């Protein structure tokens, strides 16, 4: 609707300018045709195919699955929830785990989230055996890609994103 209003204003301006500026009818018609062509081209740019719309909806559902996992675990944990160290945004899910020198998400909440995301035992095993000397470790399953580090002082830092 905004585009049609803008088009109308542009068209009106063209007509007033053209009529008051000594343009011929052919020149006015050409200006109007250009404005219409431009508006149609802009509208086509905004149209996506049904397949693209479906892909965007699936991507949104995958992204929402991260928040759903956190919400389920939060509900299950009740007052023991360590969620101030767990965040979800468009970039994915980030967990700042509890370490010897700082507070963070407790292991129960981390395990719950990984379970809700159907994390396979192979990835869980790699997370459990990560040492501070390993640096950044990666793993993937289904629709998810994970990266994590571990240090006893800082705990487990885990980032999970949706694979497009």
Buried (B, 14 or more C-beta within 10 A) or exposed (E): EEEEEEBEEBBEEBBEEBEEEEBEEEEBEEBBEEBEEEBEEEEEEEEEEEEEEEEEEEBEEBBEBBEBBBBBBBEEBEEEBBBEBBEBEEEBBBBBBBBEEEEBBBEBBBBBBBEBBEBEEEBBEBBEEBEEEEEEBEBBBEBBBBBBBBBEEBBBBBBBBBEE
